[in-house]
Amino acid sequence: MIDHGKHNILGILVDAVDYEAAVGKIIAAGSARQPLSVTALAVHGVMTGALDNTHRHRLNKFDLIVPDGQPVRWALNGIHKAKLPDRVYGPTLMLKTCAAAEKEGLSIFLLGSDSAMLEKLKESLLKKFPKLKIAGMRPSLFRQMKSDEEKQALIDDVKSSGAHITFVGLGCPRQEIFAYEFRDALGMPLLAVGAAFAFHAGCLEQAPAWMQDRGLEWLFRFTREPKRLFTRYMVLNPLYVSMVALQFLRLRCPDTTSTTPPTTECLYG
């Protein structure tokens, strides 16, 4: 098990952990019914915080940020000598957490996407983990919540299900905003897992393993959705590389504390 704590990558405090350490933290918090905010950040996720003081504040309050992308792992290894042998890929973390939850008798809640995808996801997970307890599911509103009543209805829905762990698939950065805002109210591990819902439901094709291992998953996804992902990959990826290079060469030391707390709630559900 590897857990070398949090390290500064472009002002974001990323945990140098492996799957075993990450799953262990999640299961321990779920068993104890304690709050735990978790997200798996690739380059795009890191850059959402690096370029936004308010979102950086949210991310740096997370209990656990795992290095989802190979370039994030490489940055941890290069700048901080973390010696991580592999990344902690969000979709794989979800499966490993489900396997551990099944073994420990913990139930899960699925929050995000639409009803059709959630049904496919549920079916897929139960094929892999027949004894996994899925306490409930709730599709995304695909908008911000308009009232305290909507917020409370969501809290009541999740908590009354008896779930120990909630997986959040709202897309970046909405899912991180959700995990930040609802961490204490829900009082359980909240895992922001990005495209894992679509991957495991069979609605989105994953990159081949050889591309993932070489940090080329972005290229695979870009060829599938070039218009939607142009800015994410053609602008943010080169900017990430240049900013990491400056930090590696100690020409720039990003500050993790010069952040701006959110002045109002920005609730997604």
N, C-alpha and C positions, 0 to 999 in steps of 0.2 A: 504494500500500500504506500502511495506517495501523497504527502500533503506538506508542501513547503510554504503554506500560507499565501497571503496576498502580495502581489507585486504590481508596481506602477507600469502600465502600458498606455502611453499617450494620455496620462492623467486618469485612467480607469484602473481600479484595483481588481486585477484578475487573479484568481486562485490557481496556484501551481499544484494541481491535483490530478490523480488518475481516476478511472471509473470506480474502483473499489472504495476509495476515500469519499468520493462524491455520493455514491449510493449509500454508503454507511451513514453519512450525515443525514441524508433524506429519510432513511428508514428509522433512525434513532429519533428524529424530531416527530415523524409521523406516529410512531409508537407512543411517544410521550404527549402527543397532541400539542406540540409546541410550534409556534410560527417559524417559518424558514423561507426566505425569498431566494429563489434560484433561477439563474438564466444561463443559457449557453450562447456565448457571443463569438461570432465570426467577425471578419473585417468590418462589414456593414454595421453590426451592432456596436463594435468599439467606436467607430467613427461617429455614430449618432450621439455618443457622449463626449467624444473628443472635440466636437465642433459646437456643442451646446452646453453652456454652463449649468442650466437647469436640469437637463437630462443627466449630465454627469453627476450632479448631486444625487439624483435618484439611484443611479447605478452604484455609486460608492456607498450607499446605505444597504445594498444587497448583502445577504449573509454568505452567498456563494455564487461566484461567477466563474464558470468553467470555460476553458479555451476550446470553443467549438471548431474553429477553423485552423488548418495547419499553419497559416501565416501568423496566427496569434500564438500558437505553441512555439513556432520558430522565434518569435520575438521574446517570449519568456525565456527560452533557452539561450538566445544570443545575448540579451541584455542582462538577465539575472542569473544565468547559469543554472536554470531549473532542472535540466537533464530529464525532461519529460519524454518518454519513449513514444508517446502517442497523444493525439488530441482527445478531448472528451466530447464526442459528437452528439448533439442534442437528440436526434432520433434514436441512436443507440443507447444513450443514457435513459431515455424513456423506456425502452424495452428491458434494460437491466433493472430499472427501478420496478417495473411491473413484475418481473421474475422474482425479485426479492419480496415485493408486497404479497405476491401469491404464497410464497413460502412462509411468510410471517403472519398471514391471515389479515393483512391490512387491505382496506377497500380504497378505491380511487374514484375521482370525479373527473369528467371530461368537460372542459369549458372552452367554447370557441367554434369557429367554422359554422356550417349550416347543418340542419337536421339530417339531411341525406348523407353527408360525409361522416357525421358522428355515428350513424347506424353502421356504415361500412367499417369504420374504425373499431367500433365495439365488436363486430363480427370477427375482424382480423385479430384483435387482441385475444379474444376468447378461443380462437383456434390455436394460438400460440401458448396461451396460459389458461387452460380449461377451468381451473379452480380460482382464477382471479375474480375478486368481487368488485364489480363496477356499480358503485352506489347510486350514481346518477349522471345525467348529461344535460348540458344547457347550451344551445346554439348562441352564437354572437348576435348582438343587436345591430352590428355593423354601423354603429354611431356612438357618440357620447351619451351617457345617461343624463336625463333631463331633470331628475328630481331625487330628493332623499328617499322617496318611496320606492323608486326603481332600485336604488342602491340597497336598501334594506331587504327588498324582495329577493335580490340575488344572494345576499348574505344568508337569509333564512333558507333559501333553496339549497345552498351548498351545505350549510351546517346541519340542517335537519336530515340530510341524506345519511349522515353518520360517517361520511368519508374521512379517511386519514390523510390523504394526499390529493391535491388537485393539479391536473395538467392543464396549462393554459396555452391555447393555440390561437392567438389573436393577431399574429404578425408583429414584426419589429417596427417601431418601438411601442406599439399599443400594449403588447403583452407585458412588457417591463413596467410600463406605467401602471397597469392593473396590479401586478405583483407588489409594486411599491405602495400603492394606495390601499390595497385590501389585506396586506400581510397580517396586521394585528387584528383586524375585524374578523378574519376567517380562522386565525389561530392554528394553522397547519402548514406543511410545506406546500408552496406554490411554485410549480416548475414551468417556466416560460420556455417552450420547446419549438417554437417557430413552425417550420414546414413539416414537422414530424407527423402531425395529424394527416396531412395530405399524402405523405409517403406511405405511412402504414395503412391508410385506407385504400391504397392502390389508385389514388387519383393523380399522383404526380410521380414521374419517373426519377429515380435517383441516379446520380452519376456512377459510372463503373468504379470499382474499388481502386483500380490503378490511377484513375484521375483524382479520386479523393486523397489517396496517399501522397500524391505529388502536388497537392494544393491547387488542383485544376477544376474543382467542382464548380467554381464560378463560371468557367468557360462553358461547361456543359449546360448549365442553367441559362446562361446568356444566349446560347444558340437556340434555346427553346422559346425564350421570351425577350427578344432583343430590345423592343421598344420600352417595355416596362422596366427593364433592368439596366438600361443604358447608363443612366447617371450613377447607379449603385456601383457598377463594375468598371466603366470606362473613365469615371471621374474619381470616385472614392478610393478605388484600389491603388492607382498610382500615387494619390495623395497619402494614403496610409504608408506605402513603402517609403516615400520620402521623409515622412515624419518619424517613422521608426528608425530610419538611418540616422537622422539627426540625434535621436535619443541614444542610439547605440554608440555614436561617436562622441557623446556627451557635449554636443553643441547646443542641445536643448534639453531642459529638464521639466517636463510637464508637471504642473502643480495639481495634486489631487484634492486640495482643500479650497482653492479659489473657485467655489461653486455658488450657484444661486438657488436657494430653496424655492420650490414652487409656492406661489402666493395663494393659489386656489387649487382645489381638486380638479383633476382632468380625468374623469372616470369613464372607462370603456367597459363594456360587458358583452 
